[in-house]
Amino acid sequence: LQQRGFAVLSELAWLAYQRYRFSQQGPQQPLPLKVPRLDKQHFQGVVEPAAAQHKLLLQTMISAVHANGPLTPSRHKAFWRQAVASCTSPSILNALRELLNAPLAAAELAADAPEGITRIIMYTAAVLAAEPGERGSELFLQGLAAQLQLPLPLTDALHSVTGPSQSAA
């Protein structure tokens, strides 16, 4: 994941947040405490996350990929080839190599997640990495949403902006 990848995640999260906000009876209504009223600059500020946030997003995506069981050798190679082709940072590749073999449970990911925007972007990343229609992926996403304390209308909005193949179960 480079800056463009984070920009895409941030934009998708922003679009979903907008859908969620307007589905909650219009923009003037108060939102639940865990999802404060935000403007677009909040999402754009995560485009260049700190190293800890970067690692957390990678852990989230890798855990989502692993939700249906360990990666087969061919999937592991394909995932690694894609990472090498899209990443120019040796330190990120080294971290990714370690993370590929150590997926975390939703509770572990949520425990490391700061409140706010990062949680929304984490879930967006997980939706994009998960395998649509696979039971393990769906269970992982449900558990992650619960652990991150994201309301169902917000997770539904996140699924809707990622496309019909990624819609919620």
N, C-alpha and C positions, 0 to 999 in steps of 0.2 A: 504494500500500500504506500503510494507516494502522495504528494500533496493533492493531485487531481482526484485520487481515490477518496481522500477525506472530504474534498469539496463535493463530490457526488453524494457521499453518505450524508453530509450536512444538508445538502439541498433536498434529498429525499425525506430526511427527518423533518425539515422545515415544511415541506408540502404536506406531509402527514399531520404535523402539528396544526397547521392551518385548517385542514379538514376537520380534525378533532375539535378545535376551538369553535368553529362555526357550527358543528353538530351539537354543541352544548348550549343550544338556544341562543346563538348569536354571539358576536364579539363582546357585548357589554356585560354578559353574565359572569359571575365569579367562577373560577375553575377550582377543582379539588386542590387541596394544599400541596400534594406531592407533585402537581404539574402547574407551576406558576405561569402567569401570563408572560410571554416572552416576545421579543422582537427578533427580526432576522439577524441582527448583528450578533446575538447570542450564539446562533448556529454557525455563523461565519467565523467566530472566534475559535472554533474547534478545528478549523481546517488545518492548523499546524499545532497539533496537540503535543503536550509534554511527552517525554519518553515513556512515562508510566501509563499515560492514556493510550499511546500508540500500542504498547505491549498489551494492554487490556483489550483493545479492539481486536488485535490479532488473536489473542486467547479466545475471545468470544467467537470469532469466525471459525477458528480451528475446532473448538468444542462443538459448534453447530455441525461442522462437516463430519465429526466423529459420532454424532448422535445416533447413527444407525449401525454403529459398530466400528471397530478399527478400520483404518484405511487399508485396502488391498495394496499389495506392492505396486500394481500398475497405477492405481489412483494416487498413491503416495508419490510415485515418479512424475506423474502428470502435474500434480499440484506443485511439486518442487520445481519442475521445468518452468511452469508459469511464473512462480515466484522469482526465479533467477532472471527470467526474461524481462520482468517488470520492475525489478528492484535493483538499484545501483549501490545501495549501502551495505557494505560487508557486515556491519554490526547488526543491522536489521535481519540480514540473512542468517547470521549465527543465532540470533534470538529465535527466528522462525524455525530453524532446524530443531532447537530444543523444544519449542512449543508443539511442533508436529507430533511428538511422541508423548505429550503430557496434556491431554485435554482436561479441562476443569468442569466440574458440575456447576449448574446454574447458581446454586447457593454460594459457591466459592467466588464466582465471577461477581455476583451482586455484592458480596462482602467487600470487595476491592473497589467497587464503583462509587465515585462521588455522586452526591445528589445532583439532580438537574439534567442538563442537556446531554451530558455524556451517557446517561442511562438510555435516553431516547435513541441516540446514535448507535449505542451498543446493540440495542434490539434491532435496529435497521440493518446493521451489519450481519447479525445472526440470521435474519430473514433472507437476506441475499445469499448467504453461504449455505443455508439448509437445503436439503433435497425436498422439493415440493411433493406432497402426497405420501411421503414416507412416515410411518407411524412414529419412529424414533425421533425424527426431526420435529414433528408436531408436538410430541410430548416435551421435548427439550424447549421449544419455543414457549409453550404454555408455562412450563416451570420457570423459565427465565423471566417472562413477563410478571409472574407472581412475585418472584424474588426481587425484581427491580421495582415492584409496586407501581406498575404502569396500568392505568385503567383500561378495561376491555375496549371502549370506543377508540382510545388512542392506538392500541395494538391493531385493531381492525383497520384504522386509517393507514397505519404503516404497511399493512399487508396490501391494501388497495393501491398505494402508490408504487409498489414494487412490481405490479402487474398481476394479471389473472392467474398465472401459474403459481404465484406465491400467496394466494388468498388464504385466510385463516380457516381452520377446520371447523 
